[in-house]
């Protein structure tokens, strides 16, 4: 499938669309409620790479076809690998090495979304379970329809969540909420998710409603200077593990490199001429 001029991407479980500086990654396996099987873990970083290669993309939306955002890991397809049955007849050391490499590869798939230089918006409806929480935790902004259900489900299937939820979620919501959700594996509704800050806001009662809201927000972001938006995301990320003073030094160095852009010149000119600025990202 070709979308948006420079982007080439094809997948059986994901669809990529690019229009008006906004890329949308659709989880597109509705008949399986977007369960995440091998094709998903293989193709998600490919979709991220396709987006990263397109200089026209300023914002990314992750949304889903069908009745659910995702029910998480496809246990029917990947259960044998989790149990080590796929490597029966080999030594325990070989099986352990294979398990480690599989986990790390799947972690990299989610991290490919977190590592995008442009903002990423998750548009959630229906179920968002297990690895779905890993995915939305890697996004910068999370919007939800009022019908959504969220669950850090792993302890209920005898797994320690290992795709990023336990690392990223504590940066988004309070430690007590993380512990409650992760220890119990309970379902929470969209209202509770909004209350604890897991999602930014609620929009309507369907996938269509939340996608409309996500597109509106994406257009708002895309209308700003791409240089400034990318820089803002980089500075926010750089704050992790730094003191306030170290963060201030980082942003001072960043602006030393990028402040004098054509976008800044356009912003000043537009202000003087009393018109909306038109940013080109240079």
QUIZI-V895783 format. One record per residue. RES is the residue in one letter. SS is DSSP state (A for helix, B for strand, O for the rest). PHI is phi in radians with two decimals (NA if undefined). Layout:
RES,SS,PHI
RES,SS,PHI
//
This chain:
X,O,NA
X,B,-1.96
X,B,-2.40
X,O,1.14
X,O,1.41
X,O,-1.60
X,B,-1.64
X,B,-2.02
X,O,-2.83
X,O,-2.49
X,O,-2.81
X,O,-1.46
X,O,-2.18
X,B,-2.26
X,B,-2.19
X,B,-2.03
X,B,-2.16
X,B,-2.29
X,B,-2.72
X,O,0.91
X,O,1.25
X,B,-2.05
X,B,-1.72
X,B,-2.04
X,B,-1.66
X,B,-1.67
X,B,-1.26
X,O,-2.22
X,O,-2.30
X,A,-1.09
X,A,-1.15
X,A,-1.94
X,O,0.91
X,O,1.00
X,O,-1.03
X,B,-1.66
X,O,-1.72
X,A,-1.00
X,A,-1.11
X,A,-1.09
X,A,-1.15
X,A,-1.30
X,A,-1.57
X,A,-1.05
X,A,-1.16
X,A,-1.18
X,A,-1.13
X,A,-1.09
X,A,-1.15
X,A,-1.09
X,A,-1.14
X,A,-1.08
X,O,-1.44
X,O,-1.79
X,O,-1.22
X,O,-1.43
X,O,-1.35
X,O,-2.01
X,B,-2.57
X,B,-2.13
X,B,-2.00
X,B,-1.97
X,B,-2.36
X,B,-2.49
X,O,-1.49
X,O,1.52
X,O,-1.40
X,O,-2.44
X,O,-1.09
X,B,-2.96
X,O,-1.61
X,O,1.59
X,B,-1.03
X,O,-1.38
X,A,-1.20
X,A,-1.10
X,A,-1.41
X,A,-1.88
X,A,-1.03
X,A,-1.07
X,A,-1.16
X,A,-1.10
X,A,-1.50
X,O,1.45
X,A,-1.16
X,A,-1.17
X,A,-2.13
X,O,-1.10
X,O,1.64
X,O,-1.72
X,O,-1.26
X,A,-1.06
X,A,-1.07
X,A,-1.16
X,A,-1.10
X,A,-1.13
X,A,-1.09
X,A,-1.12
X,A,-1.08
X,A,-1.05
X,A,-1.13
X,A,-1.13
X,A,-1.05
X,A,-1.11
X,A,-1.15
X,A,-1.18
X,A,-1.05
X,A,-1.12
X,A,-1.09
X,A,-1.17
X,A,-1.11
X,A,-1.07
X,A,-1.33
X,A,-1.06
X,O,-1.48
X,O,-1.05
X,O,-1.33
X,O,-1.75
X,B,-1.09
X,B,-2.14
X,B,-1.95
X,B,-1.59
X,B,-2.02
X,B,-1.82
X,O,-2.51
X,O,1.08
X,B,-1.33
X,B,-2.34
X,B,-2.15
X,O,0.98
X,A,-1.10
X,A,-1.09
X,A,-1.19
X,A,-0.98
X,A,-1.16
X,A,-1.26
X,A,-1.17
X,O,-1.46
X,O,-1.56
X,O,-1.44
X,B,-2.38
X,B,-2.21
X,B,-1.94
X,B,-2.51
X,O,-1.44
X,O,-1.27
X,O,-1.57
X,O,-1.30
X,B,-2.23
X,B,-2.08
X,B,-2.75
X,O,-1.48
X,O,-1.46
X,A,-1.02
X,A,-1.12
X,A,-1.31
X,A,-2.08
X,O,1.12
X,O,-2.22
X,O,-1.54
X,O,-0.95
X,O,-2.35
X,O,-1.87
X,O,2.20
X,A,-1.00
X,A,-1.24
X,A,-1.63
X,A,-1.63
X,A,-1.09
X,A,-1.09
X,A,-1.46
X,O,-1.87
X,O,-2.31
X,O,-1.11
X,A,-1.04
X,A,-1.13
X,A,-1.17
X,A,-1.04
X,A,-1.07
X,A,-1.06
X,A,-1.16
X,A,-1.30
X,A,-1.27
X,A,-1.54
X,O,1.17
X,O,-1.21
X,B,-1.49
X,B,-2.21
X,B,-1.51
X,A,-1.11
X,A,-1.12
X,A,-1.16
X,A,-1.04
X,A,-1.22
X,A,-1.07
X,O,-1.60
X,O,1.56
X,O,-1.15
X,O,-2.11
X,O,-1.25
X,B,-2.86
X,B,-1.89
X,O,-2.48
X,O,1.13
X,O,-2.25
X,O,-2.66
X,A,-1.06
X,A,-1.06
X,A,-1.09
X,A,-1.27
X,A,-1.18
X,A,-1.01
X,A,-1.12
X,A,-1.13
X,A,-1.15
X,A,-1.09
X,A,-1.14
X,A,-1.08
X,A,-1.11
X,A,-1.08
X,A,-1.16
X,A,-1.14
X,O,-1.32
X,O,-1.49
X,O,-1.09
X,A,-1.05
X,A,-1.08
X,A,-1.25
X,A,-1.18
X,A,-1.07
X,A,-1.11
X,A,-1.09
X,A,-1.12
X,A,-1.12
X,A,-1.20
X,A,-1.05
X,A,-1.14
X,A,-1.22
X,O,-1.15
X,O,-1.08
X,O,1.42
X,O,-1.94
X,O,-1.28
X,A,-1.02
X,A,-1.12
X,A,-1.13
X,A,-1.14
X,A,-1.11
X,A,-1.15
X,A,-1.08
X,A,-1.22
X,A,-1.10
X,A,-1.17
X,A,-1.06
X,A,-1.22
X,A,-1.04
X,A,-1.41
X,A,-2.11
X,O,-1.09
X,O,-1.47
X,O,-1.67
X,A,-1.13
X,A,-1.09
X,A,-1.12
X,A,-1.05
X,A,-1.14
X,A,-1.09
X,A,-1.18
X,A,-1.09
X,A,-1.12
X,A,-1.10
X,A,-1.14
X,A,-1.51
X,O,0.97
X,O,-2.46
X,O,-1.17
X,O,-1.29
X,O,-2.11
X,O,-1.64
X,O,-1.91
X,O,1.40
X,O,-2.32
//
